[in-house]
Amino acid sequence: MGIKNQILSLYIETGLSPYTKERNFQVSYTINLENPTSNPQVTKVIAPLPANLFDLQFYPENASIKKEEKFLNTYILWQVELKPKEKKNLVTTYKITSMPSIFKSKKISFSNEVNPNTPENIKSIIQELPVTNNPYEYLSLVNQYIQKNLSYGDPVTGLYSTTDAISRSKVDCGGYSSLFIALCKAVNIKAELLLGFWLDKKAKEPMHAWVEVEIDNEKFQVDPTINQLFKLGRANHYSRLGLIPSDRVIVSTGSDLIIEGEKIKILQHPHLDNKNITQSLTFHSKTL
């Protein structure tokens, strides 16, 4: 880590940075739909909503707020009709409080035995890591391995698998997170995917994925991609493992969901059940 990064990391670590304090944001999330065909089209539109939002408003108002069963993620559901060549915007606005997630290592031990159902490519990575019986040290070793062996790039709207992360020359934050989670679950450390948006205006891409880990009944967040993004100029701060600043909002947890009778890999981008309709997303946030 260079001197500039060390100073920035210390600034965040000591609580001097606004990123380590609770911050409130106004969020606007607009789904831009278009029917390019010569026929009328109908579609369901499913979009995620953060669990801790307030002052929610949406348009059109004929929408339902619901929860999926696996992770209890909240989502908004529209039934939309589009005339031939028609364009339509679905707008959601809300306020959100972003809280930092900060943890420090504890001197506890865990059984670092590898689950026998672990895929061979994950087992081989674990065999490369130094042996430790401290789960926090293990997470640090996993993070170091990922930083050294993965390269960021080729972002997708879906989710890169663990195999993708190992075999491809580049993967996005979802790929980093998939591998981190697999290496946790292989030694029976609970870990789940977090999906959301940057609230920082300097972020060049609003979508982001990171990880929630649970050790000794304590849940905390880790971001295996953040320092790579900082080096690439796609994030404006450097951070140690386990320090998640108040610069993002979680919109859903986990993957492989069943929503409205459909299999949905992740709930982040809006999901449409009619592929004839094109969509784009406009996301804005501002500090209150």
WOZIKA-V914062 format. One record per residue. N is the residue number from 0. PSI is psi in radians with two decimals (none if undefined). NEAR is the number of other ideal C-beta (glycine too) atoms within 10 Angstrom. Layout:
N_PSI_NEAR, N_PSI_NEAR
This chain:
0_2.23_11, 1_2.97_9, 2_-0.74_7, 3_-0.75_9, 4_-0.65_15, 5_-0.74_11, 6_-0.76_12, 7_-0.75_18, 8_-0.74_18, 9_-0.67_12, 10_-0.71_15, 11_-0.78_21, 12_-0.67_14, 13_-0.02_9, 14_0.15_12, 15_-0.41_11, 16_2.51_19, 17_-0.36_14, 18_-0.31_21, 19_0.21_20, 20_2.74_13, 21_2.33_10, 22_2.51_18, 23_2.48_13, 24_2.63_21, 25_2.24_15, 26_2.40_20, 27_2.23_14, 28_1.89_23, 29_2.20_15, 30_2.07_21, 31_1.96_15, 32_2.59_22, 33_2.36_15, 34_1.76_23, 35_-0.06_13, 36_3.06_13, 37_0.18_7, 38_2.66_9, 39_2.58_11, 40_2.58_20, 41_2.43_13, 42_2.64_20, 43_2.48_16, 44_2.11_22, 45_2.20_22, 46_2.50_22, 47_2.67_27, 48_2.36_21, 49_2.62_20, 50_-0.51_14, 51_0.52_13, 52_2.92_17, 53_2.88_10, 54_0.81_9, 55_2.33_15, 56_2.55_11, 57_2.67_18, 58_2.35_13, 59_2.76_12, 60_-0.07_7, 61_0.93_9, 62_2.81_18, 63_2.50_10, 64_2.15_11, 65_3.03_14, 66_2.45_13, 67_2.82_19, 68_-0.54_9, 69_-0.84_13, 70_0.05_15, 71_0.58_11, 72_2.44_24, 73_2.46_17, 74_2.79_24, 75_2.42_20, 76_2.16_15, 77_2.57_23, 78_2.03_12, 79_2.33_21, 80_2.33_11, 81_2.23_21, 82_2.88_11, 83_2.28_11, 84_0.17_10, 85_2.55_15, 86_2.57_12, 87_2.46_17, 88_2.37_11, 89_2.12_20, 90_2.29_14, 91_2.29_20, 92_2.56_16, 93_2.96_19, 94_2.60_14, 95_2.50_25, 96_2.07_15, 97_2.18_24, 98_2.44_14, 99_2.69_20, 100_2.03_19, 101_2.25_16, 102_2.72_18, 103_2.59_9, 104_2.58_14, 105_2.69_11, 106_1.39_7, 107_2.87_11, 108_2.83_9, 109_2.79_16, 110_2.00_8, 111_0.44_18, 112_2.43_9, 113_2.28_13, 114_2.26_11, 115_-0.34_6, 116_0.06_7, 117_2.34_17, 118_2.64_13, 119_-0.61_7, 120_-0.50_14, 121_-0.71_20, 122_-0.72_13, 123_-0.61_11, 124_-0.77_21, 125_-0.64_18, 126_-0.40_9, 127_-0.35_9, 128_2.55_15, 129_2.53_8, 130_2.32_10, 131_2.60_15, 132_0.23_11, 133_2.09_17, 134_-0.56_22, 135_-0.68_21, 136_-0.65_16, 137_-0.79_22, 138_-0.69_26, 139_-0.70_17, 140_-0.71_18, 141_-0.78_26, 142_-0.73_21, 143_-0.72_14, 144_-0.80_18, 145_-0.73_20, 146_-0.65_15, 147_-0.61_7, 148_-0.23_12, 149_2.62_21, 150_2.41_13, 151_2.43_18, 152_3.11_13, 153_0.98_13, 154_2.52_15, 155_2.82_12, 156_-0.31_13, 157_-2.52_12, 158_2.12_21, 159_2.44_22, 160_3.01_18, 161_-0.74_20, 162_-0.70_15, 163_-0.80_18, 164_-0.62_23, 165_-0.67_19, 166_-0.48_10, 167_2.70_15, 168_-0.51_8, 169_2.52_14, 170_2.87_26, 171_-2.91_24, 172_-0.52_25, 173_-0.68_28, 174_-0.76_30, 175_-0.79_27, 176_-0.69_30, 177_-0.77_24, 178_-0.73_27, 179_-0.80_27, 180_-0.77_22, 181_-0.69_21, 182_-0.44_25, 183_-0.91_22, 184_-0.44_17, 185_-0.48_20, 186_0.40_18, 187_0.56_13, 188_2.19_18, 189_2.32_13, 190_2.47_20, 191_2.69_17, 192_2.38_22, 193_2.37_22, 194_2.45_24, 195_-2.71_20, 196_2.52_24, 197_2.43_21, 198_-0.04_23, 199_2.20_19, 200_-0.38_11, 201_-0.20_11, 202_2.28_19, 203_-0.35_10, 204_2.09_14, 205_-0.50_19, 206_2.50_20, 207_2.72_26, 208_2.47_23, 209_-2.76_23, 210_2.49_24, 211_2.26_19, 212_2.58_21, 213_2.14_13, 214_2.30_21, 215_0.72_9, 216_0.28_6, 217_2.20_9, 218_2.43_12, 219_2.91_18, 220_2.57_18, 221_2.59_26, 222_1.69_27, 223_-0.10_27, 224_-0.34_26, 225_-0.71_25, 226_-0.53_21, 227_-0.74_19, 228_-0.66_23, 229_-0.77_16, 230_-0.57_14, 231_-0.01_13, 232_0.33_9, 233_-0.04_19, 234_2.71_24, 235_0.35_15, 236_2.72_20, 237_2.61_21, 238_2.54_23, 239_2.86_17, 240_2.25_19, 241_-0.01_19, 242_1.87_23, 243_1.90_26, 244_2.96_24, 245_1.12_21, 246_0.31_24, 247_2.86_27, 248_2.35_22, 249_2.20_22, 250_-0.34_24, 251_2.86_24, 252_2.46_20, 253_-3.11_17, 254_3.06_23, 255_1.10_12, 256_2.75_21, 257_1.98_11, 258_2.22_20, 259_0.68_14, 260_0.08_7, 261_2.57_11, 262_2.11_8, 263_2.14_20, 264_-0.96_14, 265_2.65_21, 266_1.63_24, 267_-1.20_24, 268_2.67_18, 269_2.51_21, 270_2.22_22, 271_2.46_20, 272_0.06_14, 273_1.91_14, 274_-0.10_8, 275_-0.30_13, 276_2.31_20, 277_2.71_13, 278_2.69_15, 279_2.85_11, 280_2.35_16, 281_2.14_12, 282_2.22_15, 283_2.54_13, 284_2.63_22, 285_2.57_10, 286_2.38_12, 287_none_10
